[in-house]
Amino acid sequence: MGINSTEVSYGFGQLGSAYQNENDAPIYPPKGMVIVAIQFLSSNKLSVLETEVLGSGGSQYITTTAVETEDNNYLGVTEAIVNSATNTTVNFTNDTVVVTDVASNAKIKPGQYVLLTNASTINTELSVDTTANEAVTPIYNGRNKQGAKVVSVAGGTYGTHVTLDTVLTPTTSPQQYLIFLDESHGAGSTSVTDAIFPTGVVIYGRWTKAALANQDLAGGAVFYFGK
């Protein structure tokens, strides 16, 4: 777990742990703590894995939550649907993309990187536009730094015109979306409900609730608590 210069460094287990080998029996951490690691003592699945942030501010971790707004790094900090009536190959100009005015657009901020995608759902795949001009993979540092970034957002109640530093040309068919990446939210992750974790594997994160699925409960798992 992370520490600062005024904290004491603790190893896993010193702040408490729990063991479980029952099907869909939840584990909850003590007050002021989260589950920071899970060690699988036999090959198993997770029926429940809930993070402390639930898609809001802060680092995101893998989860069984199949809800795009609690996205476990699926849709960035938010997505904005491109206004198909406005963005066409005829009148799309410069670097301003017109998006539908909805409350989630309030999360769009200057400096965020964007991906242009086709319609997709969390447990299928993130369908990124692969045409040459749109497929700008963000590289945040180093000599090959690149990516399309937000310069400003304006208009409407929550934002209707997103100005980018890179010209993107959305299509009207299929309907497309802008996905906004920030310091805490990436894109592309899906639910781990069907993932099988092999014996001995340890996963790390910050979870408020976890439970095993009925895969191989003979060995169970150890859940470690931390702050």
C-alpha positions as CSV (number, residue, x, y, z in Angstrom):
1,M,0.0,0.0,0.0
2,G,1.1,3.6,-0.5
3,I,2.7,5.5,2.4
4,N,4.0,9.0,2.9
5,S,6.9,10.2,5.0
6,T,4.9,10.4,8.2
7,E,3.3,7.0,8.0
8,V,4.6,3.6,9.3
9,S,5.1,1.0,6.6
10,Y,3.0,-2.1,7.3
11,G,3.2,-5.5,5.5
12,F,0.1,-7.3,4.4
13,G,-1.6,-8.9,7.3
14,Q,-0.4,-6.6,10.0
15,L,-3.5,-4.5,9.8
16,G,-5.8,-7.5,9.7
17,S,-7.1,-10.1,7.2
18,A,-10.0,-12.4,6.7
19,Y,-10.3,-15.9,5.2
20,Q,-13.3,-17.1,3.2
21,N,-14.1,-20.4,1.3
22,E,-17.8,-20.1,1.0
23,N,-19.9,-19.3,-2.2
24,D,-21.0,-15.7,-2.5
25,A,-20.3,-14.9,1.2
26,P,-19.2,-11.2,1.4
27,I,-16.1,-9.9,3.2
28,Y,-16.2,-6.3,4.6
29,P,-13.1,-4.4,5.9
30,P,-13.0,-2.7,9.4
31,K,-13.9,0.9,9.8
32,G,-11.4,3.2,8.1
33,M,-9.9,0.5,6.0
34,V,-10.4,-1.2,2.6
35,I,-9.4,-4.6,1.2
36,V,-6.0,-3.9,-0.3
37,A,-5.1,-7.4,-1.6
38,I,-6.7,-10.8,-2.2
39,Q,-4.6,-14.0,-2.3
40,F,-6.2,-17.0,-4.0
41,L,-5.4,-20.3,-2.2
42,S,-7.2,-22.2,-5.0
43,S,-8.3,-21.3,-8.5
44,N,-11.4,-19.1,-8.1
45,K,-13.7,-16.4,-9.4
46,L,-15.1,-13.4,-7.6
47,S,-18.9,-12.9,-7.5
48,V,-18.5,-9.5,-5.8
49,L,-15.6,-7.0,-6.0
50,E,-16.7,-3.4,-5.3
51,T,-14.3,-0.5,-5.3
52,E,-14.4,2.5,-2.8
53,V,-14.7,5.1,-5.5
54,L,-17.5,3.7,-7.7
55,G,-16.5,5.6,-10.8
56,S,-16.0,8.9,-9.0
57,G,-12.7,10.7,-8.3
58,G,-9.6,8.7,-7.4
59,S,-7.8,5.7,-8.8
60,Q,-10.0,3.0,-10.4
61,Y,-9.6,-0.7,-9.9
62,I,-10.9,-3.9,-11.4
63,T,-14.4,-4.8,-10.2
64,T,-17.4,-7.0,-10.9
65,T,-19.6,-4.0,-11.4
66,A,-20.9,-4.1,-14.9
67,V,-22.1,-0.5,-14.9
68,E,-20.5,1.9,-17.3
69,T,-20.7,4.9,-14.9
70,E,-18.9,2.8,-12.3
71,D,-16.5,1.9,-15.0
72,N,-13.4,0.3,-13.6
73,N,-11.4,2.1,-16.2
74,Y,-13.8,1.4,-19.1
75,L,-15.1,4.8,-20.3
76,G,-12.6,7.2,-18.9
77,V,-14.0,9.8,-16.5
78,T,-17.0,10.2,-18.8
79,E,-18.2,9.8,-22.4
80,A,-20.0,12.3,-24.6
81,I,-22.2,11.3,-27.6
82,V,-21.3,13.1,-30.8
83,N,-24.3,15.1,-32.1
84,S,-24.9,13.2,-35.4
85,A,-27.1,16.0,-36.7
86,T,-24.3,18.5,-36.5
87,N,-21.1,16.6,-37.1
88,T,-21.0,15.5,-40.7
89,T,-18.3,15.4,-43.3
90,V,-19.9,18.5,-44.8
91,N,-20.1,20.9,-41.9
92,F,-17.6,19.5,-39.4
93,T,-14.9,22.2,-39.2
94,N,-11.5,22.7,-37.5
95,D,-11.1,21.0,-34.1
96,T,-14.5,21.5,-32.5
97,V,-16.7,18.5,-31.9
98,V,-20.4,19.1,-31.1
99,V,-21.8,16.8,-28.4
100,T,-25.2,16.2,-27.0
101,D,-25.9,18.4,-23.9
102,V,-26.2,16.1,-20.9
103,A,-25.2,16.3,-17.2
104,S,-22.2,14.0,-17.5
105,N,-20.5,16.6,-19.8
106,A,-19.7,18.6,-16.6
107,K,-16.9,16.1,-16.1
108,I,-15.1,17.3,-19.3
109,K,-12.1,19.4,-18.4
110,P,-9.3,21.0,-20.4
111,G,-6.2,18.8,-20.6
112,Q,-8.0,15.5,-20.7
113,Y,-7.1,13.2,-23.5
114,V,-9.8,11.8,-25.8
115,L,-10.6,8.6,-27.8
116,L,-13.1,8.6,-30.6
117,T,-15.2,5.4,-30.4
118,N,-18.1,3.6,-31.9
119,A,-21.0,2.4,-29.8
120,S,-19.9,-0.2,-27.3
121,T,-20.9,-1.8,-24.0
122,I,-18.8,-2.6,-21.0
123,N,-18.8,-6.4,-21.3
124,T,-18.3,-6.6,-25.1
125,E,-15.4,-4.3,-26.0
126,L,-14.3,-0.7,-26.4
127,S,-14.7,-0.1,-30.1
128,V,-12.1,2.6,-30.9
129,D,-12.3,4.3,-34.3
130,T,-9.4,2.8,-36.3
131,T,-9.3,5.2,-39.2
132,A,-5.9,6.9,-39.6
133,N,-6.8,10.4,-38.4
134,E,-8.9,9.2,-35.4
135,A,-6.6,6.4,-34.1
136,V,-4.4,8.6,-32.0
137,T,-3.2,6.4,-29.1
138,P,-2.3,8.6,-26.1
139,I,1.4,8.6,-25.2
140,Y,1.7,10.8,-22.1
141,N,5.4,11.1,-21.8
142,G,8.7,10.7,-23.6
143,R,10.0,11.6,-27.0
144,N,6.9,10.1,-28.8
145,K,4.3,12.0,-26.7
146,Q,1.1,12.3,-28.6
147,G,-2.7,12.3,-28.3
148,A,-5.8,14.4,-28.8
149,K,-6.5,16.7,-25.9
150,V,-9.3,19.0,-24.7
151,V,-8.6,22.7,-25.1
152,S,-12.0,23.9,-23.9
153,V,-15.7,23.0,-23.5
154,A,-18.5,25.5,-23.8
155,G,-22.1,26.0,-24.7
156,G,-25.5,24.7,-23.5
157,T,-26.1,23.8,-19.9
158,Y,-23.3,21.3,-19.4
159,G,-21.2,21.6,-22.6
160,T,-22.0,21.2,-26.3
161,H,-18.8,22.2,-28.1
162,V,-15.6,20.4,-27.2
163,T,-12.5,22.0,-28.7
164,L,-9.5,19.7,-29.2
165,D,-5.9,20.4,-30.2
166,T,-6.2,17.7,-32.8
167,V,-8.7,17.5,-35.7
168,L,-11.0,14.5,-35.4
169,T,-13.8,13.7,-37.9
170,P,-16.6,11.8,-36.3
171,T,-19.0,9.8,-38.5
172,T,-22.8,9.8,-38.4
173,S,-23.0,6.1,-39.0
174,P,-22.2,4.4,-36.7
175,Q,-23.0,6.9,-34.0
176,Q,-19.8,7.8,-32.2
177,Y,-18.6,9.0,-28.8
178,L,-15.7,10.9,-27.3
179,I,-14.2,9.2,-24.2
180,F,-12.3,11.4,-21.9
181,L,-9.2,10.2,-20.0
182,D,-7.8,11.9,-16.9
183,E,-5.2,11.2,-14.2
184,S,-7.5,8.6,-12.6
185,H,-9.5,7.1,-15.4
186,G,-8.3,5.0,-18.3
187,A,-10.4,3.0,-20.8
188,G,-11.0,-0.5,-22.1
189,S,-11.3,-2.6,-18.9
190,T,-14.3,-4.9,-18.5
191,S,-16.0,-6.7,-15.6
192,V,-14.0,-9.4,-13.9
193,T,-17.1,-11.5,-13.0
194,D,-16.0,-14.3,-15.4
195,A,-12.2,-14.1,-14.7
196,I,-10.6,-17.2,-13.2
197,F,-7.7,-16.3,-10.9
198,P,-5.2,-19.2,-10.5
199,T,-4.0,-20.6,-7.3
200,G,-1.4,-18.3,-5.6
201,V,-2.2,-15.2,-7.5
202,V,-2.5,-11.9,-5.5
203,I,-4.4,-9.0,-6.8
204,Y,-4.1,-5.4,-5.4
205,G,-6.5,-2.5,-5.2
206,R,-8.9,-0.7,-2.9
207,W,-12.2,-2.6,-2.4
208,T,-15.0,-2.2,0.1
209,K,-16.6,-5.6,-0.4
210,A,-15.6,-8.9,-1.9
211,A,-16.9,-12.4,-2.3
212,L,-15.9,-15.6,-4.0
213,A,-17.9,-17.4,-6.6
214,N,-18.5,-21.2,-6.6
215,Q,-15.5,-22.1,-8.7
216,D,-13.1,-24.1,-6.5
217,L,-13.8,-23.3,-2.8
218,A,-11.6,-25.9,-1.3
219,G,-8.7,-23.5,-0.7
220,G,-10.6,-20.2,-0.6
221,A,-8.8,-16.9,-0.4
222,V,-7.2,-14.5,2.1
223,F,-8.4,-10.9,2.1
224,Y,-5.9,-8.3,3.5
225,F,-7.0,-5.0,5.0
226,G,-5.2,-1.7,4.8
227,K,-5.7,2.0,5.0
